[in-house]
Amino acid sequence: MKHIGAVQAVVTAASYDREPTAAELDAIEREMPVIVAEVELLDAQITLLDRPANELDERRMRRARNRVLAARRDLTNRAGAALAGGAA
């Protein structure tokens, strides 16, 4: 009787069974202000799903949108400054 076995090791299993690298954790940390701002915006949107918006709700939505835009702008500016060597 002939033994049949795998000729190659499994290639894809190891990529899912690993912890994030230091570079990936740094990228998440840099993007955290954007993530937090987007969560706040989503929270504001969820609260308005079942009721009409009053003046305070509209203000909360506007502020949440502005925070998201500011966080994205800051992230983009930091990335641009890093690419330009800090000369920006």
PyRosetta script that sets phi, psi and omega in degrees:
from pyrosetta import init, pose_from_sequence

init()
pose = pose_from_sequence("MKHIGAVQAVVTAASYDREPTAAELDAIEREMPVIVAEVELLDAQITLLDRPANELDERRMRRARNRVLAARRDLTNRAGAALAGGAA")
pose.set_psi(1, 135.7)
pose.set_omega(1, -178.6)
pose.set_phi(2, -93.5)
pose.set_psi(2, 137.5)
pose.set_omega(2, 177.8)
pose.set_phi(3, -87.6)
pose.set_psi(3, 128.7)
pose.set_omega(3, 179.5)
pose.set_phi(4, -107.9)
pose.set_psi(4, 125.0)
pose.set_omega(4, -179.9)
pose.set_phi(5, -137.9)
pose.set_psi(5, 169.5)
pose.set_omega(5, 179.5)
pose.set_phi(6, -70.6)
pose.set_psi(6, 134.9)
pose.set_omega(6, 179.8)
pose.set_phi(7, -80.2)
pose.set_psi(7, -36.1)
pose.set_omega(7, -178.2)
pose.set_phi(8, -117.7)
pose.set_psi(8, 154.8)
pose.set_omega(8, 174.7)
pose.set_phi(9, -74.4)
pose.set_psi(9, 155.5)
pose.set_omega(9, 178.3)
pose.set_phi(10, -66.6)
pose.set_psi(10, 128.3)
pose.set_omega(10, -174.2)
pose.set_phi(11, -92.9)
pose.set_psi(11, -39.4)
pose.set_omega(11, -171.1)
pose.set_phi(12, -85.6)
pose.set_psi(12, -19.6)
pose.set_omega(12, -174.9)
pose.set_phi(13, -66.1)
pose.set_psi(13, -35.7)
pose.set_omega(13, -176.6)
pose.set_phi(14, -69.3)
pose.set_psi(14, -28.4)
pose.set_omega(14, -176.7)
pose.set_phi(15, -70.4)
pose.set_psi(15, -25.5)
pose.set_omega(15, 179.8)
pose.set_phi(16, -90.1)
pose.set_psi(16, -19.8)
pose.set_omega(16, -175.5)
pose.set_phi(17, -99.6)
pose.set_psi(17, 45.8)
pose.set_omega(17, -178.4)
pose.set_phi(18, -134.8)
pose.set_psi(18, 159.8)
pose.set_omega(18, 175.7)
pose.set_phi(19, -84.6)
pose.set_psi(19, 159.6)
pose.set_omega(19, 176.9)
pose.set_phi(20, -64.9)
pose.set_psi(20, 146.0)
pose.set_omega(20, 178.4)
pose.set_phi(21, -76.9)
pose.set_psi(21, 168.7)
pose.set_omega(21, 178.4)
pose.set_phi(22, -62.5)
pose.set_psi(22, -37.3)
pose.set_omega(22, 179.0)
pose.set_phi(23, -65.9)
pose.set_psi(23, -40.1)
pose.set_omega(23, 178.1)
pose.set_phi(24, -66.5)
pose.set_psi(24, -40.6)
pose.set_omega(24, 177.5)
pose.set_phi(25, -65.2)
pose.set_psi(25, -37.6)
pose.set_omega(25, 176.7)
pose.set_phi(26, -64.5)
pose.set_psi(26, -40.3)
pose.set_omega(26, 178.8)
pose.set_phi(27, -64.5)
pose.set_psi(27, -41.1)
pose.set_omega(27, 177.7)
pose.set_phi(28, -63.9)
pose.set_psi(28, -42.3)
pose.set_omega(28, 179.7)
pose.set_phi(29, -63.0)
pose.set_psi(29, -39.3)
pose.set_omega(29, 177.6)
pose.set_phi(30, -65.9)
pose.set_psi(30, -35.3)
pose.set_omega(30, -177.3)
pose.set_phi(31, -88.0)
pose.set_psi(31, -2.4)
pose.set_omega(31, -175.4)
pose.set_phi(32, -58.8)
pose.set_psi(32, -40.3)
pose.set_omega(32, 176.8)
pose.set_phi(33, -60.3)
pose.set_psi(33, -36.5)
pose.set_omega(33, 177.5)
pose.set_phi(34, -67.7)
pose.set_psi(34, -42.2)
pose.set_omega(34, -179.5)
pose.set_phi(35, -62.6)
pose.set_psi(35, -45.4)
pose.set_omega(35, 179.9)
pose.set_phi(36, -63.4)
pose.set_psi(36, -43.0)
pose.set_omega(36, 179.5)
pose.set_phi(37, -64.2)
pose.set_psi(37, -39.6)
pose.set_omega(37, 178.7)
pose.set_phi(38, -68.6)
pose.set_psi(38, -35.3)
pose.set_omega(38, 176.2)
pose.set_phi(39, -65.4)
pose.set_psi(39, -41.1)
pose.set_omega(39, 177.1)
pose.set_phi(40, -63.2)
pose.set_psi(40, -40.0)
pose.set_omega(40, 176.9)
pose.set_phi(41, -64.3)
pose.set_psi(41, -44.0)
pose.set_omega(41, 178.4)
pose.set_phi(42, -61.8)
pose.set_psi(42, -40.1)
pose.set_omega(42, 177.9)
pose.set_phi(43, -62.2)
pose.set_psi(43, -42.2)
pose.set_omega(43, 178.1)
pose.set_phi(44, -64.6)
pose.set_psi(44, -39.0)
pose.set_omega(44, 179.1)
pose.set_phi(45, -67.9)
pose.set_psi(45, -38.5)
pose.set_omega(45, -179.6)
pose.set_phi(46, -65.1)
pose.set_psi(46, -39.2)
pose.set_omega(46, -179.4)
pose.set_phi(47, -64.7)
pose.set_psi(47, -22.2)
pose.set_omega(47, -178.3)
pose.set_phi(48, -95.8)
pose.set_psi(48, 5.8)
pose.set_omega(48, -178.2)
pose.set_phi(49, -68.2)
pose.set_psi(49, -36.1)
pose.set_omega(49, -172.2)
pose.set_phi(50, -110.6)
pose.set_psi(50, 10.3)
pose.set_omega(50, 179.0)
pose.set_phi(51, -151.9)
pose.set_psi(51, 154.9)
pose.set_omega(51, 177.2)
pose.set_phi(52, -72.4)
pose.set_psi(52, 150.9)
pose.set_omega(52, -177.2)
pose.set_phi(53, -79.5)
pose.set_psi(53, 133.4)
pose.set_omega(53, 172.4)
pose.set_phi(54, -99.6)
pose.set_psi(54, -173.2)
pose.set_omega(54, -175.5)
pose.set_phi(55, -62.1)
pose.set_psi(55, -40.7)
pose.set_omega(55, 179.4)
pose.set_phi(56, -67.1)
pose.set_psi(56, -37.4)
pose.set_omega(56, 178.2)
pose.set_phi(57, -65.6)
pose.set_psi(57, -41.6)
pose.set_omega(57, 178.2)
pose.set_phi(58, -62.8)
pose.set_psi(58, -40.1)
pose.set_omega(58, 177.9)
pose.set_phi(59, -64.4)
pose.set_psi(59, -41.5)
pose.set_omega(59, 178.9)
pose.set_phi(60, -62.9)
pose.set_psi(60, -41.8)
pose.set_omega(60, 178.5)
pose.set_phi(61, -64.5)
pose.set_psi(61, -44.2)
pose.set_omega(61, -179.2)
pose.set_phi(62, -62.4)
pose.set_psi(62, -43.5)
pose.set_omega(62, 178.9)
pose.set_phi(63, -65.8)
pose.set_psi(63, -39.1)
pose.set_omega(63, 179.0)
pose.set_phi(64, -65.2)
pose.set_psi(64, -42.0)
pose.set_omega(64, 177.3)
pose.set_phi(65, -62.9)
pose.set_psi(65, -42.1)
pose.set_omega(65, 179.5)
pose.set_phi(66, -64.2)
pose.set_psi(66, -37.5)
pose.set_omega(66, 177.5)
pose.set_phi(67, -64.5)
pose.set_psi(67, -40.3)
pose.set_omega(67, 178.2)
pose.set_phi(68, -63.2)
pose.set_psi(68, -46.3)
pose.set_omega(68, 180.0)
pose.set_phi(69, -63.0)
pose.set_psi(69, -41.6)
pose.set_omega(69, 179.7)
pose.set_phi(70, -65.9)
pose.set_psi(70, -40.8)
pose.set_omega(70, 179.7)
pose.set_phi(71, -66.2)
pose.set_psi(71, -41.0)
pose.set_omega(71, 177.7)
pose.set_phi(72, -65.3)
pose.set_psi(72, -41.4)
pose.set_omega(72, 178.2)
pose.set_phi(73, -61.0)
pose.set_psi(73, -46.6)
pose.set_omega(73, -179.8)
pose.set_phi(74, -62.1)
pose.set_psi(74, -41.7)
pose.set_omega(74, 178.7)
pose.set_phi(75, -63.4)
pose.set_psi(75, -43.0)
pose.set_omega(75, 179.3)
pose.set_phi(76, -65.0)
pose.set_psi(76, -41.9)
pose.set_omega(76, 179.1)
pose.set_phi(77, -64.6)
pose.set_psi(77, -39.8)
pose.set_omega(77, 177.9)
pose.set_phi(78, -65.5)
pose.set_psi(78, -38.9)
pose.set_omega(78, 178.8)
pose.set_phi(79, -67.6)
pose.set_psi(79, -40.8)
pose.set_omega(79, 178.7)
pose.set_phi(80, -65.5)
pose.set_psi(80, -39.3)
pose.set_omega(80, 178.7)
pose.set_phi(81, -66.9)
pose.set_psi(81, -36.2)
pose.set_omega(81, 179.2)
pose.set_phi(82, -68.1)
pose.set_psi(82, -37.6)
pose.set_omega(82, 178.6)
pose.set_phi(83, -71.3)
pose.set_psi(83, -33.4)
pose.set_omega(83, -179.0)
pose.set_phi(84, -83.2)
pose.set_psi(84, -0.8)
pose.set_omega(84, 180.0)
pose.set_phi(85, 80.8)
pose.set_psi(85, 20.6)
pose.set_omega(85, 177.8)
pose.set_phi(86, 83.0)
pose.set_psi(86, 9.2)
pose.set_omega(86, -177.4)
pose.set_phi(87, -84.9)
pose.set_psi(87, -1.0)
pose.set_omega(87, -176.3)
pose.set_phi(88, -74.0)
pose.dump_pdb("model.pdb")
